[in-house]
């Protein structure tokens, strides 16, 4: 088992700044550490704390709206997904390309012991 760390680009969505084609994306770090917490993934946005939430929530949210605690995930069309983070300071809404999150999830299942890999078959559909 080994740490999975994936650097990605995403759009921070606000009322005043809805991403348009050509808008700049921000760097985001996606992490999974099966040694420390095999059921959770972590996301670090620029200028914010690292968010930790269930890996299953991310997987479910790519197919249909899902939420748990301070995190919500839902598909946005066929090629994008939205992750919403709630905190005492407000809400951060981040739009990812679906393929980026799917690639990350696949890598997390490859880094997990065999019994947990069964869920990875759902990601291939």
C-alpha positions in Angstrom: 0.0 0.0 0.0 1.3 3.4 -0.8 0.3 7.1 -0.7 -1.7 8.3 -3.7 -1.2 12.0 -4.5 -2.6 13.6 -7.6 -2.2 17.2 -8.7 -5.2 18.5 -10.6 -6.7 21.7 -12.0 -10.1 22.8 -11.0 -12.3 25.9 -11.2 -13.4 27.7 -8.0 -17.0 28.7 -8.6 -18.5 31.8 -7.0 -21.5 34.0 -7.8 -19.2 36.6 -9.3 -16.9 34.2 -11.1 -18.6 31.4 -12.9 -16.0 29.6 -15.0 -16.2 30.3 -18.7 -14.3 28.6 -21.4 -10.7 29.9 -21.2 -10.9 30.8 -17.4 -7.8 29.8 -15.5 -8.1 26.8 -13.3 -6.4 26.6 -9.9 -4.1 23.8 -8.6 -5.7 21.3 -6.3 -4.1 18.3 -4.5 -6.0 15.1 -4.2 -4.6 12.6 -1.6 -5.2 9.1 -0.3 -3.2 7.4 2.4 -4.3 3.8 2.9 -1.9 3.4 5.8 -3.4 6.3 7.8 -7.1 6.3 6.8 -8.1 3.7 4.1 -11.7 5.0 3.9 -11.0 8.7 3.3 -9.6 11.0 0.7 -8.2 14.5 1.1 -8.5 17.6 -1.0 -6.4 20.7 -0.6 -7.5 23.9 -2.3 -5.3 27.0 -2.6 -5.6 29.1 0.6 -7.8 26.7 2.5 -7.4 23.8 4.9 -7.2 20.2 3.7 -10.7 18.6 3.5 -11.0 15.0 4.5 -14.1 13.0 3.6 -15.2 9.4 2.8 -13.8 8.0 -0.5 -17.3 6.4 -1.0 -18.9 9.9 -1.0 -16.7 11.0 -3.8 -17.5 7.8 -5.8 -21.3 8.1 -5.1 -21.3 11.8 -6.0 -19.9 11.1 -9.5 -23.1 9.2 -10.3 -25.8 11.2 -8.4 -25.8 14.0 -5.8 -24.4 12.9 -2.5 -23.4 14.6 0.7 -22.1 14.0 4.2 -21.3 16.5 6.8 -19.6 19.5 5.3 -19.0 18.0 1.9 -21.4 17.6 -1.1 -20.5 16.0 -4.5 -22.6 15.8 -7.7 -22.2 15.3 -11.4 -22.5 18.4 -13.6 -23.3 17.2 -17.1 -21.4 14.4 -18.6 -17.8 15.6 -18.2 -17.7 17.6 -15.0 -18.4 17.2 -11.3 -18.9 19.7 -8.5 -17.5 19.4 -4.9 -18.9 21.8 -2.3 -17.1 22.4 1.0 -19.0 24.1 3.8 -17.1 25.8 6.7 -17.7 28.5 9.3 -16.2 30.9 6.8 -18.5 30.1 4.0 -18.8 27.7 1.1 -16.2 26.7 -1.5 -17.6 25.3 -4.7 -15.1 23.5 -6.9 -15.7 22.2 -10.4 -13.5 19.3 -11.7 -13.3 17.3 -14.9 -15.0 14.0 -14.1 -12.1 12.1 -15.7 -9.7 13.6 -13.2 -11.7 12.4 -10.2 -12.2 9.0 -11.8 -8.5 8.6 -12.4 -7.8 9.5 -8.8 -10.4 7.0 -7.5 -9.0 4.2 -9.6 -5.5 4.9 -8.3 -6.8 4.8 -4.7 -8.4 1.4 -5.2 -5.1 0.0 -6.7 -3.4 1.2 -3.5 -5.9 -0.5 -1.3 -5.7 -4.2 -0.1 -7.6 -6.6 -2.4 -10.9 -6.9 -0.4 -11.7 -3.2 -0.9 -11.0 -3.3 -4.6 -14.5 -4.6 -5.3 -15.8 -1.1 -5.4 -13.3 -0.2 -8.2 -15.4 -2.2 -10.7 -18.2 0.5 -10.3 -15.7 3.0 -11.5 -15.2 1.3 -14.8 -18.9 1.7 -15.9 
